[in-house]
Amino acid sequence: MWGADAQFLARALLDWFSREGRDLPWRRPPRTPYRVLVSEMMLQQTRAEVVAQRFEAFLDRYPNFEALAAAELGDVLRAWEGLGYYRRAEALWRTAQRIAALGAVPVSREELLELPGVGPYSASAVRAFAFSLPDAALDANLRRVAVRLAGDSSDPGRAPAQAGARKLLEGILMAGPAAELSDAIMDLGAMVCTAGRPRCDACPLQAACAATRSGAPEEFGRPPVRPARRELQIVALRIESEQGVLWRPRPTKGLLAGLWEPPHVLASDEPSEHAIRRVLTEWGVLGVHVTGERWPMRHVFTHQVWVGEVRRVLADAAPPAQPARWLDAAGLAGIAVPSAFRAVLSRGW
């Protein structure tokens, strides 16, 4: 499928993309290495429509590597709110510091892989989208299009299938503008060559597609079934006093690292009332009254789901155990609150 075939596929993709391609903010000019890196970090495990809502605001605040490198990490985390997986924000911040010191974004895969948070996919994306090099950024969409074109029925996540997909795609990318072709293949996978019900009749590549000829294209590029997410019960506390509500910073490593959290009990075997009293003691909260007011909370992570409720607690305004702090509305506006705990703030500041 190379030579003349690659030229045919490239032309068909570009023609389709000119009519059907998505208008996404990170594709708009100028497509600088900085804009590409920011978008790729944001798009890791976050839906494109969510990133589209936050991308320009982040760039308005931090327009280049130098501005991001000079910022405080806490400010960067706050600007990242709503995107989740905050370790990506810290990795992007550290990468900005590294690039600001280097003076330029490296082009080679080896040097890109040395940057914090940049893995094989991100390195290929920077090379393809920022420098228009024929380096296939194998996300799920590109991989699915490739294995269906080739009629490869093996596990698309395995090395042999990925190597075959990369070879096929890079042959196409060499036949035209790599950045635009990468976008076209990505949109084709997201909009037409979908995982569940591919719309082969709308595909510009159907004449060359082995999976279409098989009559069962949905059987190709199907990933193995993932185990169900583990569900954990949570009780979060909205503790109020005359000085505000009680929050504290989380550890700098692990889940939601460096963000702020309210008092909460996660996956405890003890009765909830006992667990609440234990947490109140740990946080140094005195003179409490656990009200009857409660409301549901739920948050989905990659490998687990938190399901439970928020309980409202009234307390004396005594100094809490460090590093917990009473925060008023202005104080809350100055911290990075993960989406997992947004429900605690849903009844006012």
N, C-alpha and C positions, 0 to 999 in steps of 0.2 A: 504493500500500500504506500509506496514511496514514489519519488520522481513526479511523473505526471499526475498520479493519484493524489499526492500531497498538495499539489498546486490546485487541483479541483476542489479538494476539501477546504482549503484555505479560502478560495474565492467564494464558495458556497456559504461558509461561516460568516465572512465579512459582509456579504450581501444581506444575509438574514439579520445580522447584528445591527446593520444600519437601519433596519425597519423595526426590529423588535427589542433591541437591547435596552436594559434598564438604565434610567438616569439616576446614578448614585453619586452623592456629593464627593466622595473620594476619587471619583473618576474624572471630575472636572479639572480643567487646567488651572494652574500649573501642576502637573503631576510630579512633584518633587520627591526625592527619597524620604524627606521628613513626612510628607503627607502619606506616602505609602506605608512607612513603618508605623505611624500612628494608627492608620486604618487597619492594618494587619493585626496589630496588638489588640485593638478593640474587637475585631471580628472573631478572634479565637473564642469559641464556645459562647458567642453572643449573636443573636439573630441580626441580620442586616438591617431590618426595619428599626430595631432598637438603636443600633449604631448610627443610623442616618439621623436620628433625632438629637444625637449628642456630639457628632463629629465636628461640625462647624463651630459650636460654642467652645469646644476644647481648643480648637486652633485659634479662635479669636483671643483666648486667654494666653495660650502658649504658641505663638506663630512659627517658632523655629526651634532647633536643637538648643541654641544658646539660652533662649528664654525658659525652656523647660528645665535645662540643667541648672539654672540659677534659682529655680523655685524651691520652696520648702516642700518636703515630701508630704506633709499633712495637707497642704494646699492642693497638691496634685491628686491626692486621694479624694478630697472633697469634689474636685472637678470631675472625677471618675464615677461619682455616685450614680447608681442606676445601671451600670454596665456589668457589675459583678466581677468575681475573680480578681480581687484587687492586687494580687501579686503581679499581675500583668502591668498594672500602673507603676508599681515600684520598679519592675524590670525595665519598662520604657524610660522612666526617669534616670535610672543608672546607665542605660544605653545612651541617652542624650548627653550625660556627663562624659561618657567615653568618646563619643563622636565629637563633642565640642572640643575636647582635648586633642583629638586627632586632626581636626580641621576639615574632615571630609568623610563621607560614608564609603566604606570599602566596597569594592565591586566583586571580589573573589568570594566564592562560597566559603572557603576556609576561614577567611577573616570575618565574614558576616556571622558565622557560627560561633565566633568568640564573643559576640556581643550578648549581654544579659537578656534572657528571654527570647532569643532568636534561635529557633530550631530549624530543621531541614525545610519544612514548608515555608516558614517566614523568609528564610534565606532565598529560596527560589522565587517567592513572590516579589521581593525587593529587586532581584535581578531581572525578572520578567516585566514588572510594571513600572519600575523607576528607570531601568536602563534598557528596556526592550530587548533583552537577551533571550534566546530560545531555551529557557529553563522552565520546565513544567512544574508549577506549584500544585502538587497533587492533593487537592482537597477532595471531599467526597464526590462533588459534582464532576470534576475533571476525570477522576478515576472511573466513575460510572460510565461516562460517555466513552472513554477509551476501551474499557473491557467489553462494552456492547458492540462497538465498532469492530473489534477484533474477534468477537464471539468467544471470549475467554470465560468459561463457566466456573473457574476456580474461585476460592475465597479472595475477594478484592483487597482484603487487608494484609494478605501474605506477600512476602518479598517477591516471589516469581511474578505474580499478577501485577504488582506495582512496577517492577522493572519493565515488563512488557508495555504497561500503560505509559510509562515515561518515554520509552523509545518511540512509540507511536505518536504521542502528543508532540514531542520535540521535533519529529519529522514535519509535522504540520506547522509548528511555530517557525521553523526555518524557511517556510515558503511564503512568509509575509510578515507584517508588523507584529512582533511577539506580544506586546502589551495588549493590543486590540484583539488579537486572536485568543489570548488567554481569557479576556473578558467575555468574548463570544462563547467560548466553550463552557465557561462557568455559568453564564446565563442559560445556555442550552440545557445544561444539566439541572438547573434550578427551575426552569419554566416548562421544558418540553420532555427531556429525557429523565423524568422524575423516577424516584425509587419505586413507587407503588404502581402507577398507571401511566407509563410513557405514552406520549401522544405522537406516535410514529408518523401519522399522516401530516403533522405540522413540522416535521424535522427536515432541515435542508440536507441532512446526510443520510437519509433513509436508503438511497440507492446503493450506498457503499457499506451499509450496516449489516453485519453477520447476524446480530441478535434479531433484527427486524425480519430477516429472511427465515429465521428459525420458526417464526410464528408465536414465540413466547418470550418477547424481549424482557419482560419483568423478571424472568428467572436468572438473568445475567446481572452481575454487579450487586447482588443481594448480600449484605453483610450478615454475619451470624447473629442469632438472636442474643441480645444482651440480657444479663440477669436483671431481675426487677430491682429497682432502687429500694434500699433499706429505709423503712419508715421509723422515725424516732419521735417520741412524744416530748413536747416542750411546754413549760409554763414560764412565761415571761412576766416580769413585774414592772408596772409603771408606778414607781414610788415618788410621791409628791410631798413637798414641804413648802414652807413660806419662801424658801430660797430657790426653788425650782424642782427639777426632776433629777433622779440619780442615775449617772452613767459612769463608765470607766473605760480606759483604753485596753484593748486586747493585747496579748503577747505579740511580739514582732515576728514570730514564726507560727506556721500552722494555718488552719482555716480562718479566713477573715483577718489575717494578720495586720496589726497596726490600726485597725478600725476601732470604733467604740461600741460598747454593748451595755444593755441594761441588766439588772439582776435577773437571772433565769435559772431554771432547772431543766436539764436535758437528759432524757432517757433514764430517769431515776426509778428504782424499784420500790422506794418508800412511798407511803401515802403523800399526796400532794401537799396537804397542810403541814406535815412534818418537814417536807423538803423546803417549803416556803420559809418556815421558821429558821431552818438551818442556814439558808442563803441570807436571810436578814441579819443573822448573827455574824456571818462571814463578812458582810459588807458594812458592819458596824452601825446598823440602823436601829434607833431607839424610839420608844413611844409610838409604836405602830398600831394601825387599825386596818385590817384587811377588809375592804368593803365588799359588797356583793356584786359590784360592777365588774363585768368580764366581757371579752369579745374574742372572736376566733383569730388565729394566725396560721399561716401555712407558707412554706417556702421550699422550692424545689432546687436542690443542688444536683451536680452531675451524678453522684453515687448515693445520695440519700435525700430524704424528704423530712422536713420538720413540720409536724402537725400538732396543734395544741391551742392554747388560749393565752390572752393577756389578762392579768388580774390587777386591779387598781388598789393601791395601798397608800394610806395617809400616814405621815411620820413627823416626828419632831425635827426641827432644822438643826440637829446636832452635827458636828463634823464627822463625816463617814470615815471608814477605814481607807487608807491610801491604797491605790491611786484614785479611788472613786471621788467624784465631785458632784455637788449640786449645780445644775446648769439651768439658767433661765433661757428665754427665747433666743437672746443674742448669743449665749454660750452654745446652744444647740446648733445655731447657724454656722458656728465656727468649727464644728467637728465633722468627721466623715462617718456617716451612719450607714451600715450595710443594708441592702434591701431586705435581708432576712429579718431585721428588727424594725422595719418601717411601721409595722402594725402598732407598735408601742406608742408611736407618735400620731396615730390616726385620729385620736380624739382631742386634737389641739396640740400646742407645742409641748 
